[in-house]
Amino acid sequence: MRITRRSLVSCLSLSLLLTGCAVEEVGPVADPPAADPPAADPPADPATALAIRIDPAAPSYAAGDTPWIDMTYTNTSTEPVTVLAWTLPSDDLWEDLFAVRVDGERAPYIGRIYRRADPMGDDLVVLPPGQSITGRIDLSRLYDFTRTGTYELEVRADAGALTVDDGAERAHRDARPIVSNTVTLFGEGRPRPSRGDDGTASYYGITYVRCSSSQKTDVRTGMRVADDQAADATSYLANPPSNRARYKRWFGTYSSSRWRTVKNVFDTLRNRLNDSRMRFHCDCTDDYYAYVYPDDPYNIYLCNIYWDASLDDKGGTVIHELTHFYAVGGTDDVTYGASACERLARSNPGQAVRNADNYAYFCELP
């Protein structure tokens, strides 16, 4: 049975209804004597409140079998925990949450990496105290399972990539890891999953896949904006910026090694933009900006939000997605949105320099 994010959320909502409490009406009572209000309990820390367990459906897999992993989130605290819906364990999961090694060597992430808007509404799922939610994941669509060998798996993700906490201390919690148990399984090597259109970008020039004339115009406009943004960024980074405000806002306190990382990403990215070596796909219907497969340069899949975005956002989306390619920067999505990126830069500069949205906002909001 295919388990989707929508079905998981529906099951969670139903379980809350079934375990609801009756409310008894009582008559008026005398006012109690005034008392000092009790001290507020501290908010649940997502890095300790959310426990994750993984279990392989079988100890070994033949090349033609699916390496299913059962993944369970449990709120072990006494307070509700808000989980980002796109990280729920299901067939809809496209997140690099696992550490995967085969015979001791890292198996790279090969799934989609999206640029998303700030989470709101249906993007947020409240997991009550003591509640669990379980789904089944095909890891071979997310990680390179082409080698035959023993795979060692665990979830190892930043709290801010899984949960939302609006408390005053959120900034330092974003950087704290949530780690699951470790499991092993034996798997025979299998081909990589088909991506529908495996065409490669031409050596020079923009190419299009299922794009209308108006969409092609929008793409070219977005590319021009991205090129201007990248030119401004590389000019700014031509010399070490020390603690100049713009650098500090998006990448935190200066260090020479982090500055070199940022500069190298933008230098490589600018070269790719100068080549215009891009292949844009216009048939994504997800309510996000865009996505890429990090091991497949330079194919960029544009989604619903992109088409109505501002010019700065269009350019920033191209910047964001280009940094994800292993051939450019191999960045992650630690967090999304300008405010969260600024907090990340203040609290953990090391993560800021590997977060794609920090590069985008460095260009969009200089």
PyMOL commands that set and color helices and strands:
alter all, ss='L'
color gray80, all
select helices_A, chain A and resi 5-18+46-49+85-87+121-123+139-141+159-162+170-173+213-236+245-251+256-275+304-307+311-324+338-347+349-352+356-364
alter helices_A, ss='H'
color red, helices_A
select strands_A, chain A and resi 50-56+60-61+68-75+81-84+98-102+105-106+113-115+124-127+132-138+149-158+163-164+177-179+183-187+206-209+278-281+290-292+299-302
alter strands_A, ss='S'
color yellow, strands_A
deselect
rebuild
show_as cartoon
